[in-house]
Amino acid sequence: MSRPSKPCFGQRFGRRQSGAALITVISVVAFLVILSTGMAVTLDREVRLSGYNQAGRQAEWLAQGVEVWSTQTLALDGEESEHDNLAEIWAAPLPVTAMEHGSVSARIEDLQGRINLNGLIKDGQRQPLQVARLRRLLTLLDIDEELVYVILDWLDEDDRVSFPHGAEDDYYLNQTPARHTANGPMASIAELKWLKGVNEALFTRLAPHVSALSPEVGGININTAGAVVLASLADGLTVQSMEQLTEERERTEGFSMEAFVQHPAFAGRELPTQELVLTSSYFQLSADVRFQDIALRRIARIWRDNDNKVQVIGRWTD
C-alpha cells in the first residue's frame, strides 16, 4: 500500500517548513470559509429562508469548506511523502479560526492507527492475530477481555453463541429496542453501544483506539498508533514503555519498519510484523463549526487511494 517513492515530507523540509505549510493551508481554509459563506448567503437569499435556517445553511457550507481543506491537505501530503507519520502536515490540528459571526476548527486522525474491529473476521474466518491484539487492548484498558467474543458474535454470519460470554439474536431480540446481530462488518464503531455489556463509559474508553473499516484493512500504522494500541501488539508490553517509544518516534519523525521491530522496547518479545504498515489510506476528519447561534460537529471518513486520489466516503453530523 505504498505511494510513489518520494522523500518523507518531514525529512525534506523539517518542522519549520511544515509549520509554514500549515499556515498556507490555514489561509486556504480561510478563503474557503469566506467563499462558502458568500455562496450560502446568496443561496439563502434566493430561497428566502428564515434567519435560523439561514444560519444553519451557512454552518453547513462552512463544514463543507473544512472537508475541502482536509482532502487538499491529505492530497498535498500524498504528493510529498511516501509514508505517514505524526510529524506531517495533515496531523497538525487546524486551530480555531475566527470569522465574522462564527469560527471553525478541525483535526485529521489516521484510522489505521487503531485496531480495525471488522478485521477480526475475514472471508468468514476469525483472524487469530487480530483477535489476540484486541484481547490485549481490552486488558490494557481495564475492560473484560471476554468482550472480544461479544464482538465476534456480532460480526460473524452464524447464530452460534461463543460460550459462555458471547451473544446472538436470542439475546438482542429480547432487548429494548429489539434488533438482530449485524452478521457482517460494522458500519461504524457506534454499533458497539448496542452490544451486550457495553455502556457509555466503556464505549468512551474504547472508541479512541478502534475503527470500523473494511475487513481487508488490517494494517496498523506503527508511526501513527497511540501507546495503548502499540502495547497491544505483543504480550507483556506496557503503556508506559510505549509512551516512551512514541516520544522517541515523534523526535525522529517516525520509524522504519526495521528500526521499529528491532527497537529495545521489544527485546525478548515476539512481535508479529504481519498487518503492520507505514502508509495509511483511511482518515477521519472531526470539524467543529459555529455560525451565529448554530454549532455543529462534522465527522467525515476520508479515503486516499494508491494514486493519491482523495475523497470523502462517509459523513455524519453530531
Buried (B, 14 or more C-beta within 10 A) or exposed (E): EEBEEEEBBBEEBEEEEBEEBBEEBBEBBBEBBEEBBEBBBEBBEEEEBEEEEBBBBBBBBBBBBBBBBBBBBBBBBBEBBBBBBBBBBBBBEBEEBEBEEBBBBBBBBBBBBBBBBBBBBBEEEBBEBBBBBBBBBBEBBEBEBBBBBBBBBBBBEEEEBBEEBBBBBEBBEEEEEEEEBBBEBBEEBEBBEBBBEBEEEBBEBBBBBBBBBBBEBBBBBBBBBBBBBBBBBBEEBEBEBBBEBBEEBEEBBBBEBEEBBEBEBBEEEEBEEEBBBBBBBBBBBBBBBBBBEBEBEBBBBBBBEEEBEBEBEEBEEE
